[in-house]
Amino acid sequence: MTDSPFPEKLPEDVEKASKTVPPVSPGWERTTLEKLAFASLAEQRTARRWRNFVRLAWLAFLIALVWLLVSQNDVSKDTSMPHTAVVEIKGEIASGSEASAELVVSALRAAFEDKAAKAVVLLINSPGGSPVQAGIINDEIWRLKAKYKKPIYAVVEESCASAAYYIAVAADKIFVDKASIVGSIGVLMDGFGFTGLMEKLGVERRLMTAGPNKGFLDPFSPQTETQRAFAQVMLDQIHQQFIDAVKAGRGKRLKETPETFSGLFWSGQQAIELGLADQLGSLDFVAREIVKAEEVVDYTRRDNVAERLVKRFGASIGAGAVAAVKSIPALR
């Protein structure tokens, strides 16, 4: 009898274990496939429900966005009763800001057109900004005054300087606080020049232009006397436009001195003495004592939430586009 690695008879414990294993049913494959199919269907239903939820959420967001964009910037109170209309000019006066000519002029038109508004008050707190934007607002105030024969007053809070004062002089009267900052009747153009530093560092500026003055005011190129004189003529012209606007608005009330149009600024109390302002007074004082309509209604146009979101979204897209364009040499 030959030796075999396998015993002729299984041990008793193995034999017992084999008897305890449950028999496999004949249709187990089908049952397993059915379970897998049902699990897959359940997963698909869950994913479909989630997609539908996300789509509905986006739809609700877009509907809300459209509603906010379409809805108008209503004034803060009932305008059917006699009231004092207020238009705020706060912060930098610039295109795209809340003190831009587009928003301020729109608010002024609404205020002047409202028959219940007995007068319009410009509530100013601004260090200045663009003379172009200020000039547009100044011209529109004169046009609206002539058309509607309605008084307009400027009330200064902390500051009314430079372009802000350019706007204020179109008002019939200017009211200030004794500590307000008023004036700065001047124009500036600022920048930097790095030519000397570049020479010390051994950096060469490679600027190619078509036109001898195309690189005018480039901070890395030297400025010629001809270019400097040209810029000064332009600044003097804009300054004279500012001076003319001040004289037209203030008239004989202005006590002109050599410093009046020098770019200096004064406190509210000094401004009254110099004829740059008329008297001390706040918004409530003007509404109560001057206009005789204590009810104050704000006509200021502001970007709503939706418009701010759209601008930010557009800015993010624009930043990407600018980055892509900057990588390509371009003519300007």
Summary of the structure (lengths in Angstrom):
residues: 332
radius of gyration: 37.3
end to end distance: 104.4
largest distance: 139.9
contacts: 882
relative contact order: 0.13
helix: 49%
strand: 14%
